């Protein structure tokens, strides 16, 4: 395991008050299969009344379904922070999709880019199949007013006003916590800003180099098993619980 010295998290006086977690590659493996140990861990956090916030590049319908199937409640960060769901009557948009669509149209002139199937449900960004180097896409859309970020599962185009960190700040305020009091788990370049703002930043051995460099703690285990490891490491679950659930 590796502990980064960006903040002395090993000396924290209390456990994190909330958990912000990515989904794809963090709770799932590279084939997007959910780790059952992580599912049980999320249920345990619910029982302990620890808020769990999904912060993902995925679309809101998918994430809302997952949240409900797991019996969780509360805010959701979707589309890389372009959408923040608080309730069926309150969904905040932090970006406009029109800007991303113009950038996508420009990219198509020079690159063989294809949107994800789930792009039909996006409201604030465009997500492309990860068939190209993100740097090629970034060069192709230069001057279009969008950020280009890779999750390993997709290449996302969105306005700079979005992002997981701005969305997480809104959610933290709603929950009455500071991000310095939260655990954040993520594995992609799109998680970096939020990891850097977290009191406890967790990443994984097969995460992107930027995500690993932004973490306080890199788990020994991968994906959902690593998530469970981190919860026990930082006091959100008792140490013996990891062995009981696996």
Secondary structure by P-SEA (a helix, b strand, c coil): cccccccccccccccccbbbbbcccccccccccccaaaaaaaaaaaaaccbbbbbccccaaaaaaaaaaaccccccccccccbbbccccbbbbcccaaaaaaaaaaaaaccccccccccccccccccccccccaaaaaaaaccccbbbbbcccbbbbbcccccaaaaaaaaaaaaccccccbbbbbccccaaaaaaaccbbbbcccccaaaaaaccccccccaaaaaaaaaaaacccccccccccc
